[in-house]
Amino acid sequence: ALETRLLALAAGSNLPATVSAFRALEEAAPPPADLLRSSPERLDGRWSLVATVAATVGEDLAESVDSGTARASVVNASGVVVDASEGTLPVQEVDAKRRRIGNEVV
């Protein structure tokens, strides 16, 4: 139910509600705190980007959402903006061994 709600919200533009639903899902099924250090290979694969928030690592996401600096439905890396809104088919590929994350837009 939480995942279905998150997917429905992510298809829209209500960033605060989407972030709130994401937090609820993480609280119900938390990832390992040290996932990137202990088993990054669990992230390997090609992932459909349903929704993303452009923010800075370590940044307080709630603050970014409230201030308007976080943007929904985009991937913003090094100034290259990739549309991740509904109807597009962006993919993010993770290869932990090669220490690579790449975005692809079809």
N, C-alpha and C positions, 0 to 999 in steps of 0.2 A: 504494500500500500504506500509506504514512504517513497519507494523508488518510482512508482507510477505517478505520484503527485509531483515529485521533482522533475520528471521528464515533461509533464504537462506544463509546469511553470517555466521550465527552461526554454520551451518553444515560444514563450511570450517575451515581454520586455519588462516585467516587474522584477527588477534586480533584487530589491530587498526581500521579497517573498521567496525568490529562488535561492538566495543565500541562506535564508532561514530554513528552508526545506532541506538544503544540503547539509546544514549543521545537524538537523534532526536525524538525518540518515547516518551521518558520521557518529553521532552519539549512540544510535541503536546498533551499529556495526562498525566500531572504530577500527581504522587501519593500525598496524603496529607503529608505535611511536618512532621506531628507528628503521622504518621500511627502506629508506634510501641507503642506509648503511648496512643493514643485515641481509636484505634479500631484494635488491633492486631488480633482479631478473623477473620478479613477479609482475613487474610493469611492462615487460617486453611484449611487443606485438603492435598491431595496427588498431588504433582506437578511433571510432567515429566521434568527432567533436560535437556533442549535443549542445553544450553551452560552455563558455569560458568567461573568465573575468580578467581583464588586463589589470594587473596590479604588481607591486614589487614584492619580492620574497621578504618575509618578515614583517611586512606592512600589516597594520590592523585593518582587516577587510571591512569591518563595520564602519570604521572611520572613512575609508575610501568610498564606500557606498553612500554614506551620509553626505560627504563633501562633493560627490559627483565626479571624482577622479577615476573611479572604477567604471568600466564600460562593459555591458553585457553583449553577448553574441559576437565577440571579436577575439582574435588572437593578435596581440601586438608585441612583436619581438624585434628589437633593434630597428624600430621605426617602420617595419613592414606590417601592414594591417591585413589580416585575412578574415574575410566575412565568414562567420559561423552561425548566421541566422538560419531560421527555418527555410528549407528549400534548397540550401546548398549542401554539398557533400564533403566537407573538409575531413581529412584524416590526419591523425597525429601518430607517427611511428616512433616507438621507443626501442632503443637497442642499448641496454645498460652496459654490456661488455665493451662496446665501442664508445660508450659515453656520449651517445648521440640521441637527440630528439629532433625530429623533423616534421614540418607541417606540409601537407599536400592538399591542393584544392582541385577537385575534379570538375 
